[in-house]
């Protein structure tokens, strides 16, 4: 019989921070970490504190809401997967994960969440919600409790660079108990200084017009050849990232004017926000975004996510969009300059962007309307070279701006818009895919691409004026981002029809096209104009990126390098697909196991190394499971192999205790106490029939009420060729 002490040791190995019940009944609540030994969380103080005047203490009873962001797991494997899933020619290209699969492999564990919840509750804070991807725990409480929980002091300030605007903030970096340092990524909500602003620009402050002027859909669709794709967005869904609301009647008027029809736009509330009954000053932004997407991809479904304009609201919106997984494209026209935003908050949002990339979601973000000095209208000021976040995220495609000239509806020429955002990130390193730019340095540069944004050549938008709705001319990179998002919706429709994967993370596919002979037929290279610090040039530049779309040529180039789903038979690159195949990391992930299965004791030796999966062996009714989800490229021969040692106290010829191997719930092999052996025996199963699918391999061991049987598994492999 398997000793209970071994089961407990294994449980502690995979759940290092949770309490395990030693007797009959449910597990005890997660222990509260010792708050006396603390670890500082870097970059959790808003930069505005250094430039502002302290006024006094925040009242102790003032209610503050915080978002505690949790770290992702297995980050090295995540980085490898994100590279592979976005790189044409790799075995995993286009085999995107579901939210559940991402959480299982890379998300914080439930045990991590329980530890954070227990800590917050012990500090007198109320846990309001936990994001579905377990990356964010939201809590509220009085300022005194928040300060005590995170080792901070909350003060009120006046910001002289923003008209002596009042705000509250923590004076010094937040901290958490040392026991949580490996779990907590950061804390947001300790200040209310940073707000996101829209990236919309208007050429005039006139009252709305009775008839439209500026570019309508036929103008920009014709100029960029979006109307040559033979698609209308059917089957695609675009999520609009918003901090204000809209009037459905305005969107309907736009559609009616231009003869457009498609699914009704719907609102998705984040943290209870819903501005639609009384939209604020950002209404024009929201309606611009929606109307441009409608003009490019009229049949695409639009989901307008509305969140509070705060660090916490932005973090929660990112987590909700990727957890919902309803959209294949995200359009972002709001941002803040990097120096005005805490790195802790940017990292929390970026972690959800990583999940978006893993799930095949494309993100287009406006690069800003203040040129290479993105902080011009904020705390850091116009002397600081800076770029806009989220456009600077390596998992976003940053969209710059141009001035478009046409002849009728045919492209004529383009120049850079003089205040189009662009430059060098101080937060994110240069990604591996950002090649061929002839820009030296180790940090990410922005933007990646561009389209019309100069309000002098702006778009006809129907929106609210000072007193009533009407037609206005809008520009800004806020118009450029939804135009590109509409392109992605069209592309995804075409890709699906061609049995190819969705566009997903764009830049790893875009940059190879730009560096190839297809460049001139896929993108307009904009070579005139500049922003404050950067000039356009042939090829890539930090004003317009690689240029503006020649939509049909770009779609053909991307489809041509996109492989197929399924890919041609014989096109496989030999590879072993399983993560942690020999369990030697000492943790289960990316496997999912029941408690006690992962084991490094010597009473049952591993086939190699020290660790193995020891299922059952208790001599009492017991069920254990071990599973992992993996994508098998189509057209490949796939063989799953593993070493199995069956040790049993059963005798006779009856199969009392059984081990079943299933694929997506279908049994493909069964073993029992009758397969006893003195050592390990290698087993193989042909899984070629599952090529082209994402599958869950699952071992299920069931032991009856007496006489133990141990099913010990080691050195697994899923080889394709």
C-alpha angles and dihedrals in degrees: 000000000000110000114245090224089065092052090051092049091051091048091053090050093060098034103043097165103038132091115241122207112240095196143035116310137041126330117272121253116275110274119251110248117243104262095199096080107058138182122207119238106222124226096018096125118089111241088230090077092071092055101038137082118248112231103181146289125322107247109266093234097049110124114240127185119209136188114214108202119209126213124253118241131231091018095171091056090044091054090049092049094047090053093048097044091052098042117089112230098032121116091243098045111137094358095124126188130241118235089256091053092048092050091048094052105030113005126099112275125246086247089059090051092048091053092052093045091051091050094049093047091049089054092055097257124134115231105224102180147340119219116246090245089053091234097115132046112189121203139168135203145132117306091249092058093044091051092049093047094053101030093244139128116226117215137173119241142185118222109215092192091060101047094280090299111187121233140152126235145160112265096216139020117296120243138197134200113283090244089065098043092096092051108038118076097183148311125251129185095056087115135031097204105100115075129171118242128202120253095224126128130193126198094215143015093225124138115268118281125238092228131036124262129177125043117343123189095276090055100053095031090053097042093051094035091239086140090062096066094083090228136108102190096265110166094014124112125204122197114210113210107218143167096191140038143252144214115247090210091063091053090048091052091053091051092048093049093055100033095248127152133177144125115326114261114249134198125233112197121219118199090350095301117147117155098172096102090057113009117198136213092306094061092104090055094053093047092046091054094048096044095049092050089048091050092053101035107017097174095049117111113244123208114188108205110201120195137170110272097248140098089263092048092052093047092048093047092054091049093047097049094052093042092050089049091191096129132061092195132045121198116200123188099161127079150139131228114265097240091056095052126075112247088224091064094044090052091051092052092043091056089062088047087057088055089050090055091049090051095049098254118150117216125199117187130186110246094216139263101249099077117229090337098070093167093060093116097037143061100292093053140213097300094068121091104222144149133220128260131244087029089062093059110112088227093057128076105229113219120208130190141256142175107247124208121194141182103221101312095332123104114255110166145320139211132185118275104241095229098042111136119250145132141093128327119233091194108049130051121233107274120234091247094057095095136137094037097116087223113130124213139074101261132087117266126213143250115034099188138351147203139184113320109140106115087217086072094028138153131268106245129176109217146128118300129193092291110000141011121270146130119309136169114242133181137160131113082286085079094045096054096056091045090059090043088056089052090054090051090054091046093051090053090053093044092053091050089052092049091246129131125269117267094256117167101014108199099065087059098035098054095054089052091050090050093049137077087266093070097097094050095043104044139025107237106220109210106167131074135029146213123233098292108012134057128205118253139169110300119357124009137164094249105052102008109213092340139252131322130278085188103198093043092047093047091050091049092049093046090048092056094036100087118217136275097248097026119211116288110262093026094108126121110220109252146148108237107190122100119226090004095177097036088237096136087080090234127082101233130147082024118073114217140172118251116289098017099107104077142170100176120129098229087085109031122220118242087237133352118007108288132071141152109263110192124192120335097144101115090230136082104296141148126204130182137195120185143164132183119221139165116239111203115235120250091032132119106237127195125182115202135175140164115246130192115189112196116179145169090203119110134193130040102295121108101228100157121042140193116199126193113204135180115210088341096310116116113237101168139012130198131179146176085288088071091066116151139174092237143359122314122195116235126194132193125189109231098173089117088068095055111135093030138098105235138187114222109204134183113200116189119191121187124189129226099280144032113029128251119188120202106196118188128189144157099026123183138182104198124187128191 
